[in-house]
Amino acid sequence: MTNLRGQLVLISAALLSTSNEALSANPVLGRDISREWLVRPWEIRYVVFLAEARSVRNSARSARDMNVALEKKGREKVYLLGAELLEPTITFEVPGEESLAAVLIMFDPSGKVVSGNARLRRLTAKFSMLGRLVLTFDGSTVKRGYGLADWSQGIPGDDSFSPAICTRIDDARYADGWDKDDHYHGSFGCREWTAQLYNRAQPYIDVTSYSKCGSFIGKFVGWSRFTDPPKPIIGLQGKTWLCLLDCPVGEKPGIIHDITEWAVKHRFPVPTPPPTQPIYPNSNYKDDLSE
């Protein structure tokens, strides 16, 4: 990832203080850099979005309506709203809690989508010169792609949780003023995911948002590369532990009835809450961010 990180750091510096919308088709530059792609081997095995099932469906419906409305009005957007494509891959029913949905998008080594419905499988993922993860129509030079997520550089000089696949929600999650007891989005985000992904000593990724109001699984994006060993994705929704993805051999996604027994069985440490969340807010890195 080092080369990709370096390329995107240079791009970010070039775009500093200028909006993506303005730069995308800047007549001074003489080209539309929103459709210029980083040329390098594709490394992402999957991207997964997780949120309340009702929220996923509502967001897809709203994004679809907005994309249609923008097209009818002839208004140009750099990319279509990617939320339109996010149909639940699997749902999790937890007694007494909100149902959860995971949207799993898998890629082959060329970046082509190999999961989901026929529409998704027509798309190929690319990183744009704007630092966006975009799903593009195969062979089309006319249709705009779907903006799916951001390729975030995180904190300058810190590679423990970056670069990472993130969303605009994460921009707010790590900024000053974030409500740590937000019981919808949660304080677990892309940095917490990526730190656990990069930590080879960590055998699983715990996506729980631990708050004063109780433990739950919030709204976030996760990802993994072809070079990363599969790690079970687990989380605590209310009082119920779940394995969400990449569960140990012989186990299907669903309820973990006894987390201690499960951890001992697989020779994993029992999950424990971190001292605080978010673990990596911008306020911890003010000197680095001001350089």
C-alpha positions as CSV (number, residue, x, y, z in Angstrom):
1,M,0.0,0.0,0.0
2,T,3.0,2.3,0.4
3,N,3.1,3.4,-3.3
4,L,-0.6,4.0,-3.4
5,R,-0.4,6.0,-0.2
6,G,2.4,8.1,-1.7
7,Q,0.5,8.8,-4.9
8,L,-2.6,9.9,-3.0
9,V,-0.6,12.1,-0.6
10,L,0.7,14.0,-3.6
11,I,-2.8,14.3,-5.1
12,S,-4.3,15.5,-1.8
13,A,-1.6,18.2,-1.7
14,A,-2.4,19.3,-5.2
15,L,-6.1,19.6,-4.4
16,L,-5.7,21.3,-1.1
17,S,-8.3,24.1,-0.4
18,T,-10.1,23.4,-3.7
19,S,-13.4,21.5,-3.8
20,N,-13.7,18.2,-5.7
21,E,-16.7,19.5,-7.5
22,A,-14.8,22.6,-8.8
23,L,-11.7,20.7,-9.9
24,S,-13.5,17.8,-11.5
25,A,-14.0,19.6,-14.8
26,N,-11.8,22.7,-14.4
27,P,-11.3,24.4,-17.7
28,V,-7.9,25.7,-16.5
29,L,-6.7,22.1,-16.1
30,G,-8.3,21.3,-19.4
31,R,-9.6,17.9,-18.3
32,D,-12.0,16.1,-16.1
33,I,-9.9,14.5,-13.4
34,S,-13.0,12.9,-11.8
35,R,-12.6,10.3,-14.5
36,E,-8.9,9.9,-14.3
37,W,-7.8,6.8,-12.4
38,L,-4.8,5.7,-10.5
39,V,-3.1,3.0,-12.6
40,R,-1.9,0.3,-10.3
41,P,-2.8,-3.3,-9.3
42,W,-6.1,-3.7,-7.6
43,E,-5.7,-4.8,-3.9
44,I,-9.1,-4.6,-2.3
45,R,-10.8,-8.0,-1.7
46,Y,-14.0,-6.6,-0.3
47,V,-15.8,-3.5,1.0
48,V,-18.6,-4.0,3.5
49,F,-21.2,-1.5,4.7
50,L,-23.1,-2.2,7.9
51,A,-26.0,-0.3,9.5
52,E,-29.6,-0.8,10.7
53,A,-31.5,-2.8,8.0
54,R,-34.2,-0.2,7.8
55,S,-31.6,2.6,7.3
56,V,-29.8,0.7,4.5
57,R,-33.1,0.2,2.5
58,N,-34.2,3.8,3.1
59,S,-30.8,5.2,2.0
60,A,-30.9,3.2,-1.2
61,R,-34.4,4.4,-2.0
62,S,-33.5,8.0,-1.3
63,A,-30.2,7.9,-3.3
64,R,-32.1,6.3,-6.2
65,D,-34.7,9.1,-6.2
66,M,-32.0,11.8,-5.9
67,N,-30.0,10.3,-8.8
68,V,-33.1,10.2,-11.0
69,A,-34.0,13.8,-10.0
70,L,-30.6,15.1,-10.8
71,E,-30.6,13.4,-14.2
72,K,-34.0,14.9,-15.0
73,K,-32.9,18.4,-14.0
74,G,-29.7,18.1,-16.0
75,R,-27.7,18.9,-12.9
76,E,-24.1,17.6,-13.0
77,K,-22.7,15.7,-10.2
78,V,-19.1,14.3,-10.2
79,Y,-20.5,10.9,-9.3
80,L,-23.9,9.3,-8.8
81,L,-24.8,8.5,-5.2
82,G,-23.4,5.0,-4.5
83,A,-25.9,4.3,-1.7
84,E,-28.4,3.5,-4.5
85,L,-26.5,0.2,-5.1
86,L,-26.4,-0.9,-1.4
87,E,-28.9,-3.7,-1.1
88,P,-28.6,-5.9,2.0
89,T,-26.5,-9.0,1.4
90,I,-27.4,-10.5,4.8
91,T,-29.6,-9.3,7.7
92,F,-29.2,-10.1,11.4
93,E,-32.3,-10.4,13.6
94,V,-31.4,-9.8,17.3
95,P,-34.1,-10.1,20.0
96,G,-35.1,-6.7,21.4
97,E,-32.8,-4.8,19.1
98,E,-32.8,-3.2,15.7
99,S,-32.2,-5.6,12.8
100,L,-28.9,-5.1,11.1
101,A,-27.9,-5.4,7.5
102,A,-24.5,-6.0,5.9
103,V,-23.8,-5.0,2.3
104,L,-20.9,-7.0,1.0
105,I,-19.2,-6.0,-2.3
106,M,-16.5,-8.3,-3.4
107,F,-13.9,-7.8,-6.1
108,D,-11.6,-9.9,-8.3
109,P,-7.9,-8.9,-8.7
110,S,-8.9,-6.6,-11.7
111,G,-11.4,-4.6,-9.5
112,K,-14.4,-6.1,-11.2
113,V,-17.4,-6.7,-8.8
114,V,-18.0,-10.4,-8.3
115,S,-20.9,-10.3,-5.8
116,G,-24.4,-9.0,-5.6
117,N,-27.0,-8.7,-8.3
118,A,-26.5,-8.5,-12.1
119,R,-26.4,-4.7,-12.0
120,L,-23.5,-4.6,-9.5
121,R,-21.6,-7.3,-11.5
122,R,-21.5,-4.9,-14.5
123,L,-19.3,-2.5,-12.5
124,T,-15.6,-2.2,-11.9
125,A,-14.0,-0.4,-9.0
126,K,-11.3,2.3,-9.4
127,F,-9.6,4.9,-7.3
128,S,-10.0,8.3,-8.9
129,M,-7.6,11.2,-8.9
130,L,-10.0,12.9,-6.4
131,G,-9.2,10.2,-3.8
132,R,-12.6,8.5,-4.3
133,L,-13.5,4.8,-4.6
134,V,-15.7,4.7,-7.7
135,L,-17.7,1.9,-9.3
136,T,-17.6,2.5,-13.0
137,F,-19.6,1.0,-15.9
138,D,-17.5,-1.5,-17.8
139,G,-16.4,-0.1,-21.1
140,S,-18.4,3.1,-20.8
141,T,-16.7,6.5,-21.3
142,V,-20.0,8.3,-21.1
143,K,-21.8,7.2,-18.0
144,R,-20.8,8.6,-14.7
145,G,-19.7,6.1,-12.0
146,Y,-21.0,5.7,-8.5
147,G,-19.1,7.3,-5.7
148,L,-18.8,4.6,-3.0
149,A,-16.3,5.7,-0.4
150,D,-13.2,7.7,0.2
151,W,-9.6,6.6,0.2
152,S,-8.5,8.4,3.4
153,Q,-4.9,9.2,4.3
154,G,-5.8,9.6,8.0
155,I,-3.1,11.4,10.0
156,P,0.2,12.4,8.3
157,G,3.0,10.1,9.2
158,D,0.7,7.5,11.0
159,D,0.2,4.2,9.2
160,S,-1.3,2.3,12.1
161,F,-4.9,3.0,10.9
162,S,-4.4,4.5,7.4
163,P,-4.7,4.6,4.5
164,A,-8.2,3.3,4.9
165,I,-11.6,3.0,3.1
166,C,-13.8,5.6,4.9
167,T,-17.0,7.5,4.4
168,R,-18.1,11.1,5.0
169,I,-19.6,10.0,8.3
170,D,-16.0,9.2,9.4
171,D,-15.0,12.8,8.7
172,A,-17.5,13.9,11.4
173,R,-16.8,10.9,13.7
174,Y,-13.1,12.0,14.2
175,A,-13.7,15.7,14.3
176,D,-14.2,17.8,17.5
177,G,-17.7,17.8,18.8
178,W,-18.7,14.2,18.0
179,D,-21.4,12.8,20.2
180,K,-19.8,9.7,21.7
181,D,-23.2,8.5,22.8
182,D,-24.7,8.7,19.3
183,H,-26.7,5.5,19.3
184,Y,-27.2,5.4,15.6
185,H,-23.8,6.0,13.9
186,G,-21.7,4.9,16.8
187,S,-18.1,5.7,17.6
188,F,-16.6,2.8,15.9
189,G,-15.4,3.8,12.4
190,C,-12.9,3.2,9.6
191,R,-9.9,4.0,11.7
192,E,-10.8,1.5,14.4
193,W,-11.5,-1.1,11.7
194,T,-8.3,-0.5,9.8
195,A,-6.1,-0.5,12.9
196,Q,-7.4,-4.0,13.7
197,L,-7.1,-5.1,10.1
198,Y,-3.4,-4.0,10.0
199,N,-2.6,-5.5,13.4
200,R,-1.5,-9.1,12.5
201,A,-1.6,-10.0,16.2
202,Q,-5.3,-9.2,16.4
203,P,-7.2,-12.4,15.4
204,Y,-10.6,-10.7,14.7
205,I,-12.2,-7.3,14.2
206,D,-14.5,-6.1,16.9
207,V,-16.9,-3.6,15.4
208,T,-18.8,-2.8,18.6
209,S,-19.6,0.8,19.6
210,Y,-19.2,0.9,23.4
211,S,-21.1,3.8,24.9
212,K,-22.7,4.9,28.2
213,C,-26.0,4.0,26.7
214,G,-25.0,0.4,26.0
215,S,-23.1,-1.6,23.4
216,F,-24.3,-1.7,19.8
217,I,-23.2,-2.1,16.2
218,G,-23.4,1.3,14.5
219,K,-23.0,2.5,10.9
220,F,-19.6,2.1,9.3
221,V,-17.6,0.8,6.4
222,G,-15.0,-2.0,6.5
223,W,-12.7,-3.5,4.0
224,S,-9.9,-6.0,3.4
225,R,-7.1,-6.7,0.9
226,F,-6.2,-9.9,-0.9
227,T,-3.0,-10.0,1.2
228,D,-4.8,-9.8,4.5
229,P,-5.6,-13.0,6.3
230,P,-9.3,-13.5,6.8
231,K,-10.4,-12.2,10.2
232,P,-13.8,-12.9,11.8
233,I,-15.9,-9.7,12.0
234,I,-17.7,-9.7,15.4
235,G,-19.8,-7.2,17.3
236,L,-22.1,-6.8,20.3
237,Q,-25.6,-5.7,19.6
238,G,-27.3,-5.0,22.9
239,K,-26.5,-8.2,24.9
240,T,-26.0,-10.4,21.8
241,W,-22.7,-11.1,20.2
242,L,-22.7,-11.7,16.4
243,C,-20.3,-13.0,13.9
244,L,-21.0,-10.9,10.8
245,L,-18.4,-11.9,8.2
246,D,-15.4,-14.2,7.6
247,C,-16.5,-16.4,10.5
248,P,-14.2,-19.3,11.6
249,V,-14.3,-22.5,9.5
250,G,-17.5,-24.4,10.0
251,E,-19.4,-21.4,11.4
252,K,-22.0,-19.3,9.6
253,P,-22.8,-15.6,10.2
254,G,-25.2,-15.2,13.1
255,I,-25.5,-15.2,16.9
256,I,-22.5,-16.2,19.1
257,H,-24.3,-17.6,22.1
258,D,-21.3,-17.5,24.5
259,I,-18.5,-15.1,23.6
260,T,-16.1,-16.5,26.2
261,E,-16.7,-20.0,25.1
262,W,-16.3,-19.0,21.4
263,A,-13.0,-17.2,22.1
264,V,-11.6,-20.1,24.1
265,K,-12.6,-22.5,21.3
266,H,-10.7,-20.6,18.7
267,R,-7.8,-19.6,21.0
268,F,-8.8,-15.9,20.7
269,P,-8.6,-13.3,23.5
270,V,-12.1,-12.4,24.9
271,P,-13.1,-9.0,23.5
272,T,-12.9,-6.1,25.9
273,P,-14.0,-2.5,25.5
274,P,-11.3,0.1,24.7
275,P,-10.7,2.9,27.2
276,T,-12.6,5.3,24.9
277,Q,-14.1,5.6,21.5
278,P,-13.4,6.9,18.9
279,I,-10.0,5.5,19.7
280,Y,-8.3,7.8,17.1
281,P,-10.0,11.2,17.1
282,N,-8.3,14.1,15.3
283,S,-7.9,15.8,18.7
284,N,-5.1,13.3,19.5
285,Y,-3.1,14.4,16.5
286,K,-3.4,18.2,16.4
287,D,0.3,18.7,16.0
288,D,0.5,16.3,13.0
289,L,-2.6,17.8,11.4
290,S,-1.2,21.3,11.7
291,E,2.1,20.6,10.0
